[in-house]
Amino acid sequence: MTALIQRWLTGVKDPNEEGVIIQGITGKFGRFHTKLMLEYGTKIVAGVTPGKGGSTVDEIPVYDTVKEATERTGAKVSITFVPAPHFLAAAKDALEANISLVVAITEKVPIKDTILALKLARSKGASIIGPNCPGIIIPNKIKLGIMPANSFKEGPVAIFSRSGTLMYEASYHILRQGLGQTVAMGIGGDPINCTSLIDGLEWIRGSDATKALVIVGEIGGDTEEKLVEYAKKTDFKKPIIGYIVGRHAPKEKKMGHAGAIIYGSYGTADSKIKSFENSGYPVAMSSSQIPELVKKELAKSR
């Protein structure tokens, strides 16, 4: 099944066509971000909290299960604001009700639960972003997550990041220099990312509106290295600009995210920067340098 987001970005489908469900809408965090997403224009059609069916949040009907919510609304997207111990049950509820995209804001999900949720999603032809992610935004169209809307506007740059905060920072600098974004996504800070940077690359490959890709990476793992190798191998035509944080991070010490750990020379910022440079992709040394490199690469590709 072609990813729903790919269809949004290539203009095949309207992002707000089917509607969005919020799992955990009655909690403080869920209520707060539901309001902000509604203000942005996201079409939220239902909430789900077991035992709270029949109530409402900001006039949005709440159901006990996702199955009930989808039967009433036809929604294909769900955002989870549930506690980590309940994530797997929430993901199963959504995926078994034929939700196509689960945006998992929930953090510190047990690794086994993430693996089981991802396995179920793949068997259903669905996608999960996260867990422990800020979500995804297509500026001026839809906001699915907790990112500050004032850092984004419509433009030619896609931004994919392992860190939510760094995604906002990069987006803000791009905004200040008169550029904007076709899409911005944080893939999540937990050890397992259900959506990879490579998945994101494929979503924008056929997007005429996307002219350049910014990858915001950090220490730990080989996600960024795999991305640039794949881009070269598959002849990805759009310019890629990297920004890797953690050049001065100590070895074998967790730095914020569960995946941000250096072991020996594996997963260092230097190794990641070299992988970009060896593939011919420029790397910004500060977030403020990102728009300068984007403009330079866009000028080359004209």
C-alpha positions as CSV (number, residue, x, y, z in Angstrom):
1,M,0.0,0.0,0.0
2,T,1.4,3.4,-1.0
3,A,2.0,5.5,2.2
4,L,-0.8,7.9,2.9
5,I,1.6,10.8,3.4
6,Q,3.2,10.1,0.0
7,R,-0.2,10.6,-1.6
8,W,-0.7,13.8,0.3
9,L,2.7,15.2,-0.8
10,T,2.3,14.3,-4.4
11,G,-1.2,15.9,-4.6
12,V,-3.1,12.6,-5.0
13,K,-5.1,13.1,-1.8
14,D,-6.2,16.0,0.4
15,P,-4.6,15.6,3.9
16,N,-7.9,16.5,5.6
17,E,-10.2,14.4,3.4
18,E,-10.9,11.6,5.9
19,G,-10.3,13.2,9.3
20,V,-8.2,12.5,12.4
21,I,-8.8,10.6,15.7
22,I,-7.0,11.5,18.9
23,Q,-6.4,8.5,21.2
24,G,-6.1,9.9,24.8
25,I,-8.0,13.1,24.0
26,T,-9.4,13.4,27.5
27,G,-6.0,13.7,29.2
28,K,-4.4,17.1,29.8
29,F,-1.8,16.7,27.1
30,G,-4.3,15.3,24.6
31,R,-6.8,18.1,25.2
32,F,-4.2,20.9,25.0
33,H,-2.7,19.7,21.6
34,T,-6.1,18.8,20.2
35,K,-7.1,22.5,20.6
36,L,-3.9,23.7,18.9
37,M,-4.3,21.3,16.0
38,L,-7.9,22.4,15.6
39,E,-6.8,26.0,15.5
40,Y,-4.3,25.1,12.8
41,G,-7.1,23.7,10.7
42,T,-6.6,19.9,11.2
43,K,-9.8,18.1,10.8
44,I,-10.2,16.2,14.1
45,V,-13.4,14.2,13.9
46,A,-13.3,12.0,17.1
47,G,-11.4,11.2,20.2
48,V,-11.0,7.8,21.9
49,T,-10.6,7.1,25.6
50,P,-11.8,3.7,27.0
51,G,-14.5,4.3,29.5
52,K,-15.1,7.9,28.4
53,G,-17.4,7.1,25.4
54,G,-20.3,9.5,25.1
55,S,-18.5,12.6,26.4
56,T,-17.0,15.4,24.3
57,V,-13.8,17.5,24.2
58,D,-14.1,20.9,22.5
59,E,-17.4,19.5,20.9
60,I,-15.5,16.5,19.5
61,P,-17.3,13.2,20.3
62,V,-15.4,10.7,22.4
63,Y,-15.7,6.9,21.8
64,D,-14.5,3.9,23.8
65,T,-12.7,2.3,20.8
66,V,-11.2,3.3,17.5
67,K,-13.5,0.9,15.8
68,E,-16.5,2.8,17.0
69,A,-14.9,6.1,16.0
70,T,-13.9,5.0,12.4
71,E,-17.3,3.4,11.8
72,R,-18.9,6.8,12.6
73,T,-16.4,9.1,10.9
74,G,-14.4,7.2,8.3
75,A,-11.1,8.6,9.8
76,K,-7.8,7.1,8.6
77,V,-5.3,8.8,10.9
78,S,-4.8,8.5,14.6
79,I,-2.6,10.4,17.0
80,T,-1.7,8.7,20.3
81,F,-1.3,10.7,23.5
82,V,-1.6,7.6,25.7
83,P,0.9,6.6,28.5
84,A,3.6,4.2,27.3
85,P,2.2,1.1,29.1
86,H,-1.0,1.5,27.1
87,F,0.6,2.3,23.7
88,L,0.6,-1.2,22.3
89,A,-3.1,-1.7,23.1
90,A,-3.9,1.7,21.6
91,A,-1.9,0.9,18.4
92,K,-3.7,-2.5,18.0
93,D,-7.0,-0.7,18.5
94,A,-6.2,1.7,15.7
95,L,-4.6,-0.7,13.3
96,E,-7.2,-3.3,13.6
97,A,-9.8,-0.6,12.8
98,N,-8.0,0.0,9.5
99,I,-6.3,3.2,10.5
100,S,-3.7,4.0,7.8
101,L,-1.4,6.2,9.8
102,V,-0.6,6.3,13.5
103,V,1.3,9.3,14.8
104,A,2.8,8.1,18.1
105,I,3.6,11.0,20.4
106,T,3.9,8.6,23.3
107,E,7.5,8.3,24.6
108,K,9.5,5.6,26.3
109,V,7.5,2.8,24.8
110,P,8.9,-0.6,25.7
111,I,11.0,-1.8,22.7
112,K,9.1,-5.1,22.5
113,D,5.8,-3.2,22.3
114,T,7.1,-1.0,19.5
115,I,8.3,-4.1,17.5
116,L,4.9,-5.7,17.9
117,A,3.1,-2.5,16.8
118,L,5.3,-2.1,13.8
119,K,4.8,-5.8,12.8
120,L,1.1,-5.3,12.9
121,A,1.2,-2.1,11.0
122,R,3.3,-3.7,8.2
123,S,0.8,-6.6,8.0
124,K,-2.0,-4.1,7.5
125,G,-0.1,-1.9,5.0
126,A,-0.2,1.0,7.5
127,S,2.4,3.4,8.8
128,I,3.5,4.5,12.3
129,I,5.5,7.6,12.9
130,G,7.4,7.5,16.2
131,P,7.1,6.6,19.0
132,N,8.4,9.6,21.0
133,C,8.1,11.9,18.1
134,P,6.7,15.5,17.6
135,G,4.7,14.3,14.6
136,I,4.4,15.7,11.1
137,I,3.3,18.9,9.6
138,I,2.4,19.9,6.0
139,P,2.4,23.7,6.3
140,N,-0.9,25.4,5.7
141,K,-2.7,22.1,5.3
142,I,-2.4,19.8,8.3
143,K,-0.6,19.5,11.6
144,L,-0.4,16.1,13.3
145,G,1.5,16.5,16.5
146,I,2.9,18.9,19.0
147,M,5.2,21.2,16.9
148,P,4.9,25.0,17.3
149,A,3.0,26.2,14.2
150,N,4.9,29.5,14.0
151,S,8.1,27.8,12.9
152,F,6.5,26.6,9.6
153,K,5.1,28.0,6.4
154,E,4.6,26.5,2.9
155,G,7.8,26.3,0.8
156,P,10.1,24.1,-1.1
157,V,12.1,22.3,1.6
158,A,11.4,19.0,3.3
159,I,12.9,18.5,6.8
160,F,13.3,15.1,8.5
161,S,14.8,15.0,12.0
162,R,15.5,12.5,14.8
163,S,14.9,15.3,17.3
164,G,11.7,17.4,17.6
165,T,13.4,20.4,19.1
166,L,16.1,20.4,16.4
167,M,13.5,20.1,13.8
168,Y,11.8,23.3,15.1
169,E,15.1,25.1,15.2
170,A,16.1,24.2,11.7
171,S,12.6,25.1,10.4
172,Y,12.8,28.4,12.2
173,H,16.1,29.4,10.5
174,I,14.7,28.3,7.1
175,L,11.7,30.5,7.7
176,R,13.7,33.5,8.7
177,Q,15.6,33.3,5.4
178,G,12.4,33.5,3.3
179,L,12.1,29.8,2.7
180,G,9.4,27.3,3.9
181,Q,8.6,23.7,4.0
182,T,6.6,21.2,2.0
183,V,6.7,18.8,5.0
184,A,8.6,18.5,8.3
185,M,8.7,15.3,10.4
186,G,10.4,14.1,13.5
187,I,10.9,10.3,13.3
188,G,11.2,9.9,17.1
189,G,13.9,9.6,19.8
190,D,13.2,6.1,21.0
191,P,15.6,3.3,20.1
192,I,13.3,2.0,17.3
193,N,11.8,4.4,14.7
194,C,8.8,2.9,12.9
195,T,9.2,5.4,10.1
196,S,12.8,5.8,8.9
197,L,14.6,8.7,7.1
198,I,14.5,6.5,4.0
199,D,10.7,6.2,4.2
200,G,10.6,9.9,4.3
201,L,12.8,10.2,1.3
202,E,10.6,8.0,-0.7
203,W,7.5,10.0,0.3
204,I,9.0,13.2,-1.3
205,R,10.7,11.6,-4.3
206,G,7.8,12.2,-6.5
207,S,6.8,15.6,-5.0
208,D,7.2,18.4,-7.5
209,A,6.8,21.0,-4.7
210,T,9.8,19.6,-2.8
211,K,13.0,21.0,-4.2
212,A,15.5,20.1,-1.4
213,L,15.8,17.8,1.7
214,V,17.3,18.8,5.0
215,I,18.3,15.9,7.3
216,V,18.8,16.8,11.0
217,G,20.7,14.0,12.6
218,E,22.4,13.3,15.9
219,I,24.9,10.8,17.4
220,G,24.1,7.1,17.8
221,G,23.1,4.4,15.3
222,D,23.6,4.5,11.6
223,T,20.3,6.0,10.4
224,E,21.9,9.0,8.7
225,E,24.6,6.9,7.0
226,K,22.0,4.5,5.6
227,L,20.0,7.4,4.3
228,V,22.8,9.0,2.2
229,E,23.9,5.6,0.9
230,Y,20.4,4.8,-0.2
231,A,20.0,8.2,-1.8
232,K,23.1,7.7,-3.9
233,K,22.3,4.1,-4.8
234,T,18.7,5.0,-5.9
235,D,19.8,8.2,-7.8
236,F,17.7,10.6,-5.7
237,K,17.6,13.8,-7.7
238,K,16.9,16.4,-5.1
239,P,19.7,18.1,-3.1
240,I,20.3,16.9,0.4
241,I,21.7,19.0,3.2
242,G,22.8,17.5,6.5
243,Y,23.1,18.9,10.0
244,I,24.5,16.6,12.6
245,V,24.6,17.6,16.3
246,G,26.7,16.0,19.1
247,R,30.2,16.6,17.8
248,H,31.5,17.1,21.3
249,A,29.4,14.4,23.0
250,P,31.2,12.0,25.4
251,K,31.4,8.3,24.4
252,E,29.0,5.7,25.9
253,K,26.8,8.2,27.6
254,K,23.2,8.7,26.8
255,M,22.5,12.2,25.5
256,G,18.7,12.9,25.8
257,H,17.4,10.3,23.4
258,A,17.6,6.6,24.0
259,G,19.3,6.1,20.6
260,A,21.8,8.9,21.1
261,I,24.8,7.0,22.4
262,I,28.3,6.6,20.9
263,Y,30.1,3.2,21.2
264,G,33.7,3.5,20.3
265,S,33.9,5.1,16.8
266,Y,30.4,3.8,16.0
267,G,27.6,6.5,15.7
268,T,29.9,9.5,16.1
269,A,29.0,12.9,14.6
270,D,32.3,12.8,12.7
271,S,31.4,9.4,11.0
272,K,28.0,10.8,10.1
273,I,29.4,14.0,8.7
274,K,31.9,12.1,6.6
275,S,29.2,9.9,5.2
276,F,27.4,13.0,3.9
277,E,30.5,14.6,2.5
278,N,31.8,11.4,0.9
279,S,28.4,11.1,-0.9
280,G,28.7,14.8,-2.1
281,Y,26.1,16.2,0.3
282,P,27.0,19.4,2.2
283,V,26.8,19.5,6.0
284,A,25.9,22.6,8.0
285,M,28.1,23.3,11.1
286,S,25.3,25.2,12.8
287,S,21.6,25.4,12.4
288,S,21.8,29.0,11.2
289,Q,24.0,27.8,8.3
290,I,21.3,25.4,7.0
291,P,19.3,28.0,4.9
292,E,22.5,29.3,3.3
293,L,23.4,25.8,2.1
294,V,19.8,25.1,1.0
295,K,19.9,28.3,-1.2
296,K,23.2,27.3,-2.6
297,E,22.1,23.8,-3.5
298,L,18.8,25.1,-5.0
299,A,20.7,27.5,-7.2
300,K,22.9,24.7,-8.5
301,S,19.9,22.5,-9.3
302,R,18.1,25.1,-11.4
